[in-house]
Amino acid sequence: MEITKEERDAVYKTIYTRRDTRSEFLNEDIEEEVINRLLDAAHHSPSVGFMQPWDFVVVKDKKIRQKIKEGFEIAHQEAALLFKDEKQKEYKKLKLEGITEAAIGICVTCDRSRSGEVVLGRTANKEMDLYSSVCAVQTLWLAARAENLGLGWVSIIHHDTLKDILNIPKEIDVIAYLCIGKVSYFHDKPELEEKGWLKRMPLEQIVHYDTWDKQSLSTQNINTKSL
Ligand SMILES: Cc1cc2nc3c(=O)[nH]c(=O)nc-3n(C[C@H](O)[C@H](O)[C@H](O)COP(=O)(O)O)c2cc1C
């Protein structure tokens, strides 16, 4: 099936305008059919050996989300201590989650034993199943943007805390906790860039040709999309 130019442009628009959202969530629900579209899109992600190791825990209950927020606060305080001086001050000013403000949370997991011990493609590199669940996160993120929904990944929480709160079995790995909801707007640039934490690296600095030591200047001609 051919992708038309308009469809291609829509995909790139989705990619370039996707943002990690923490502060702009509106106090509005997401329609069930939209949530189902997101989940089904994520379930169509690539996975090693087609093992589909993911599960999705959709969290709507406010009390449960309050507990998750408390888990975040603990990990967030621990994290602040890891930064020194000015960077710590800067870190403390950042808002790094929208757990209770978002309409829903989705916890994406990985069942490493799904489809048996020997998995096609997970033989030389055992972590391929984890990467597959991360692919599901990215699909969900882009699908959410295409639905004009904000999504924020909250990694500042101990996964064991999340497992306890959400009754996730011991043998299942947590991959991500995502906050999703309608938003007032999308930032033009990553918030960490806007706030001076880090900048987007120039493409030519990270592209290598044939071998690591060859970084050609030709990439300077690539039209990077710095919004
Ligand atoms: C694996 C992963 C974990 C992340 N964890 C957090 C987090 O805990 N809190 C947060 O505010 N943003 C988190 N982010 C979002 C990044 O900060 C964000 O993607 C980056 O700054 C670029 O911004 P953009 O996604 O808006 O383009 C995470 C992103 C990824 C991919």
The ligand as an SDF file (V2000), in Angstrom:
LIG
                    3D

 31 33  0  0  0  0  0  0  0  0999 V2000
   13.0690    6.5160   28.7060 C   0  0  0  0  0  0  0  0  0  0  0  0
   12.5650    7.8900   28.9790 C   0  0  0  0  0  0  0  0  0  0  0  0
   12.3190    8.2740   30.2830 C   0  0  0  0  0  0  0  0  0  0  0  0
   11.8600    9.5610   30.5660 C   0  0  0  0  0  0  0  0  0  0  0  0
   11.5580    9.9170   31.8550 N   0  0  0  0  0  0  0  0  0  0  0  0
   11.0570   11.1390   32.1270 C   0  0  0  0  0  0  0  0  0  0  0  0
   10.6630   11.5100   33.4440 C   0  0  0  0  0  0  0  0  0  0  0  0
   10.7210   10.7470   34.3910 O   0  0  0  0  0  0  0  0  0  0  0  0
   10.1820   12.7580   33.6320 N   0  0  0  0  0  0  0  0  0  0  0  0
   10.0880   13.6610   32.6140 C   0  0  0  0  0  0  0  0  0  0  0  0
    9.6470   14.7910   32.8510 O   0  0  0  0  0  0  0  0  0  0  0  0
   10.4210   13.3240   31.3460 N   0  0  0  0  0  0  0  0  0  0  0  0
   10.8910   12.0970   31.0880 C   0  0  0  0  0  0  0  0  0  0  0  0
   11.2130   11.7560   29.7970 N   0  0  0  0  0  0  0  0  0  0  0  0
   11.0190   12.7300   28.7270 C   0  0  0  0  0  0  0  0  0  0  0  0
   12.3070   13.3550   28.2370 C   0  0  0  0  0  0  0  0  0  0  0  0
   12.7760   14.3010   29.1620 O   0  0  0  0  0  0  0  0  0  0  0  0
   12.0140   14.0200   26.8840 C   0  0  0  0  0  0  0  0  0  0  0  0
   11.6750   13.0150   25.9770 O   0  0  0  0  0  0  0  0  0  0  0  0
   13.1960   14.8140   26.3340 C   0  0  0  0  0  0  0  0  0  0  0  0
   13.4870   15.8780   27.1850 O   0  0  0  0  0  0  0  0  0  0  0  0
   12.9070   15.3350   24.9350 C   0  0  0  0  0  0  0  0  0  0  0  0
   11.7110   16.0660   24.9400 O   0  0  0  0  0  0  0  0  0  0  0  0
   10.4860   15.7220   23.9990 P   0  0  0  0  0  0  0  0  0  0  0  0
   10.0910   14.2930   24.3190 O   0  0  0  0  0  0  0  0  0  0  0  0
    9.4170   16.7070   24.3630 O   0  0  0  0  0  0  0  0  0  0  0  0
   10.9410   15.8290   22.5980 O   0  0  0  0  0  0  0  0  0  0  0  0
   11.6580   10.4790   29.5080 C   0  0  0  0  0  0  0  0  0  0  0  0
   11.8960   10.0760   28.1870 C   0  0  0  0  0  0  0  0  0  0  0  0
   12.3350    8.8010   27.9270 C   0  0  0  0  0  0  0  0  0  0  0  0
   12.5530    8.3860   26.4940 C   0  0  0  0  0  0  0  0  0  0  0  0
  1  2  1  0
  2  3  1  0
  2 30  2  0
  3  4  2  0
  4  5  1  0
  4 28  1  0
  5  6  2  0
  6  7  1  0
  6 13  1  0
  7  8  2  0
  7  9  1  0
  9 10  1  0
 10 11  2  0
 10 12  1  0
 12 13  2  0
 13 14  1  0
 14 15  1  0
 14 28  1  0
 15 16  1  0
 16 17  1  0
 16 18  1  0
 18 19  1  0
 18 20  1  0
 20 21  1  0
 20 22  1  0
 22 23  1  0
 23 24  1  0
 24 25  2  0
 24 26  1  0
 24 27  1  0
 28 29  2  0
 29 30  1  0
 30 31  1  0
M  END
$$$$
